[in-house]
Amino acid sequence: MGFVTDGDAPASGTPSNNLSITLTPVNISKASPGTATVTLTDSTGAPLANQVVTFTTTAGELSPASASVLTNASGVATITLKDNG
């Protein structure tokens, strides 16, 4: 699974933002989809709300099908991944 965040890169000399991603459960199937969760924060750890995160995969189907999700007030974006197998 891949992802892209849209937005401006930090200016030169500015601390960069942080991103973490988790997939739960790690092993997914058609009958047992997984949830990918991305958390975006700035260099001080403050959440980055209303940021577009676009996911990609070759392993199955994403929901929502657009694969683009906005981060919430906590800087979190989630998407469901279902195996095509």
C-alpha positions, 0 to 999 in steps of 0.5 A: 500500500502506498500513500501521498499527501497533498500540500506545501512542503516545509520551507527550507530550514523549517522542521518537517512534518511527521507521518505514521501509518498502521494497518490493522490487522496486519494480515487481511483477506476478502472476509477480513478487511483491514484498516490503514490509519495515517496520522499527520503531525507537525514538527511540534507534534500538533495534529495536521487537520484537513490534509488530503491523504491519497492511498494506493494499493495493488493488493485489493480494493480501497474504501472509499473507492476514491482512495482520498481521505481528509485528516480529522481534527486529530490529524488522522485519516483512515481507509479500509483495504479488502483483499481481492483474493 
